[in-house]
Amino acid sequence: MSLVYDIIIIGAGPAGLCACLKILAARPATSVLLVDKVVPWEKPIACAEGVWTDQFREAVDVKPGWVRFNISTVVLHSADGSAISHTARNAGCIIDRARMQSDMASRCAALGAVLRLGVRVIGIEPVAGSTREVRFADGTCAHAAVVVDASGPIAGLGKKDKIVCKPPDLEPACFVIAENAGIEPDAIHVYLGRDLAPGGYAWAFPREKNAANIGIVLGNSYRAKVNIREKLDSFLSKNYPHARVLGRFAGTIPCEGRPIAIAAPRLLKAGDAASAVNPFTRAGIVEAMESGTMAGAYALKTLLAPTAGRGSAYGEEYRKRWYNSLGKKHGKLSKTKDALVKIPDADYDKAFATLSKIPPNKRSISKIIGLSLGRFPRLVLAMRHLM
Ligand SMILES: Cc1cc2nc3c(=O)[nH]c(=O)nc-3n(C[C@H](O)[C@H](O)[C@H](O)COP(=O)(O)OP(=O)(O)OC[C@H]3O[C@@H](n4cnc5c(N)ncnc54)[C@H](O)[C@@H]3O)c2cc1C
């Protein structure tokens, strides 16, 4: 196996796979090594797998078998049990990430990428001459003109560079796959409440055979203060008493809304490694795909740059382009989230009770804001960050 590549991509998640496909579609002659510490599609993926259909289809060429369920209804529950729902036919879907990532990796290999799965990257060395060295846990190493780090939220690579090595604001999340949950196959449920999920929310998304993905995410500031597993168990016994747990999983969601350094000379971060997650919804699949695709394009520009200086400038261009496409919006959403979590449950309970009385077909944003202005000023004030 050659140990020198044009581009090394670390992580065969949505970000790394999209980066790889972008590079090889644009310039088939590029030599690319795609490396992952595991075979991701052979392990349970810590994710609820919900995406917005339009965004998903824009981000990737969706293949048959990647969608488990089409989702038409979102039900929001407040702490006292009041609920409001919104229905839009097939607006979202629950995907099968293992199937998708396996198919995408096969496509990468068919286009010429070398896949090295089951070996962990332990370090990315600073630029020496015109390459970087990537070191593996088995003692081997490889060199590349450009490295894309799409290793997810906690790998902590790039310590020797002026770049974010672990995203700040990491939120803990855990979930179960449970059968007999009784969730409609075309609806997702989101539960709010300070006691239920401080700083975050709980969810229940459908899975095959009357099973469900039921989980909880907490705000970063509650990491060490709240036992998330106990919170999930009490949520399950209260809301899904008949569900039988088949497996338990945990993960971390990077929710930083402020701009962070995602590029260094010949090194670009993408996806969760670059904190590309929507900090409000905590959705990161499509965001990782968009970020990975963008990182792939800039990795190629860096590779082909006529001078080292020009190559480094592409890193800065990449950072700016990400900021202008989604980063800026994520900043506003993060501020909104911070303001909303400070509002007492009672405000949400009242707002949900009021809004649930408006017939769903008349529940327009202007109507909601008009109604809320006088009655729930704190909620409206929190939303100002979105303006
Ligand atoms: C519990 C939970 C539920 C979620 N639910 C949703 C949801 O419903 N919808 C949504 O849009 N988003 C959801 N997310 C977020 C979403 O999972 C991530 O944003 C998304 O997976 C990011 O993709 P990525 O490619 O950046 O990283 P990842 O998917 O994490 O991929 C990174 C890859 O890098 C590999 N890797 C890590 N370290 C190394 C190393 N040192 N060497 C080599 N390889 C390495 C890993 O094995 C992995 O395959 C959820 C997250 C969690 C934790």
The ligand as a Tripos MOL2 file, in Angstrom:
@<TRIPOS>MOLECULE
LIG
   53    58     1     0     0
SMALL
NO_CHARGES

@<TRIPOS>ATOM
      1 C1        -27.5270   10.3950   20.2920 C.3       1 LIG1
      2 C2        -27.4050   11.2220   19.0460 C.ar      1 LIG1
      3 C3        -28.5150   11.3930   18.2290 C.ar      1 LIG1
      4 C4        -28.4050   12.1470   17.0490 C.ar      1 LIG1
      5 N1        -29.5020   12.2640   16.2570 N.ar      1 LIG1
      6 C5        -29.4160   12.9810   15.1010 C.ar      1 LIG1
      7 C6        -30.5400   13.0830   14.2380 C.ar      1 LIG1
      8 O1        -31.6060   12.5100   14.4630 O.2       1 LIG1
      9 N2        -30.4000   13.8240   13.1070 N.ar      1 LIG1
     10 C7        -29.2370   14.4670   12.7970 C.ar      1 LIG1
     11 O2        -29.1710   15.1360   11.7580 O.2       1 LIG1
     12 N3        -28.1510   14.3740   13.6010 N.ar      1 LIG1
     13 C8        -28.2130   13.6400   14.7380 C.ar      1 LIG1
     14 N4        -27.1080   13.5290   15.5430 N.ar      1 LIG1
     15 C9        -25.8610   14.1950   15.1310 C.3       1 LIG1
     16 C10       -25.1580   13.3700   14.0520 C.3       1 LIG1
     17 O3        -25.0510   12.0280   14.4630 O.3       1 LIG1
     18 C11       -23.7620   13.9340   13.7580 C.3       1 LIG1
     19 O4        -23.8310   15.3180   13.6200 O.3       1 LIG1
     20 C12       -23.1500   13.3120   12.5000 C.3       1 LIG1
     21 O5        -22.9350   11.9360   12.6820 O.3       1 LIG1
     22 C13       -21.8220   13.9830   12.1670 C.3       1 LIG1
     23 O6        -21.1930   13.3110   11.0910 O.3       1 LIG1
     24 P1        -19.5910   13.3220   10.9850 P.3       1 LIG1
     25 O7        -19.2700   12.6160    9.7260 O.co2     1 LIG1
     26 O8        -19.0910   14.6790   11.2010 O.co2     1 LIG1
     27 O9        -19.0880   12.4780   12.2460 O.3       1 LIG1
     28 P2        -19.3460   10.9680   12.6290 P.3       1 LIG1
     29 O10       -20.6100   10.4650   12.0950 O.co2     1 LIG1
     30 O11       -19.1290   10.9140   14.1170 O.co2     1 LIG1
     31 O12       -18.1670   10.1790   11.9010 O.3       1 LIG1
     32 C14       -16.8400   10.2920   12.3530 C.3       1 LIG1
     33 C15       -16.1060    9.0030   11.9930 C.3       1 LIG1
     34 O13       -14.7430    9.1740   12.3850 O.3       1 LIG1
     35 C16       -14.2840    7.9880   12.9710 C.3       1 LIG1
     36 N5        -13.2020    8.3290   13.9030 N.ar      1 LIG1
     37 C17       -13.2840    8.9540   15.0800 C.ar      1 LIG1
     38 N6        -12.0750    9.1020   15.6310 N.ar      1 LIG1
     39 C18       -11.1940    8.5550   14.7810 C.ar      1 LIG1
     40 C19        -9.7890    8.3750   14.7910 C.ar      1 LIG1
     41 N7         -9.0250    8.8290   15.8070 N.pl3     1 LIG1
     42 N8         -9.1950    7.7350   13.7540 N.ar      1 LIG1
     43 C20        -9.9350    7.2750   12.7170 C.ar      1 LIG1
     44 N9        -11.2790    7.4070   12.6580 N.ar      1 LIG1
     45 C21       -11.8960    8.0450   13.6590 C.ar      1 LIG1
     46 C22       -15.5040    7.4060   13.6900 C.3       1 LIG1
     47 O14       -15.3760    5.9900   13.8410 O.3       1 LIG1
     48 C23       -16.6360    7.7910   12.7410 C.3       1 LIG1
     49 O15       -16.9550    6.7630   11.8290 O.3       1 LIG1
     50 C24       -27.1820   12.7810   16.7110 C.ar      1 LIG1
     51 C25       -26.0640   12.6130   17.5510 C.ar      1 LIG1
     52 C26       -26.1770   11.8390   18.6910 C.ar      1 LIG1
     53 C27       -24.9720   11.6590   19.5700 C.3       1 LIG1
@<TRIPOS>BOND
     1     1     2 1
     2     2     3 ar
     3     2    52 ar
     4     3     4 ar
     5     4     5 ar
     6     4    50 ar
     7     5     6 ar
     8     6     7 ar
     9     6    13 1
    10     7     8 2
    11     7     9 ar
    12     9    10 ar
    13    10    11 2
    14    10    12 ar
    15    12    13 ar
    16    13    14 ar
    17    14    15 1
    18    14    50 ar
    19    15    16 1
    20    16    17 1
    21    16    18 1
    22    18    19 1
    23    18    20 1
    24    20    21 1
    25    20    22 1
    26    22    23 1
    27    23    24 1
    28    24    25 2
    29    24    26 1
    30    24    27 1
    31    27    28 1
    32    28    29 2
    33    28    30 1
    34    28    31 1
    35    31    32 1
    36    32    33 1
    37    33    34 1
    38    33    48 1
    39    34    35 1
    40    35    36 1
    41    35    46 1
    42    36    37 ar
    43    36    45 ar
    44    37    38 ar
    45    38    39 ar
    46    39    40 ar
    47    39    45 ar
    48    40    41 1
    49    40    42 ar
    50    42    43 ar
    51    43    44 ar
    52    44    45 ar
    53    46    47 1
    54    46    48 1
    55    48    49 1
    56    50    51 ar
    57    51    52 ar
    58    52    53 1
@<TRIPOS>SUBSTRUCTURE
     1 LIG1         1 GROUP 0 **** ****
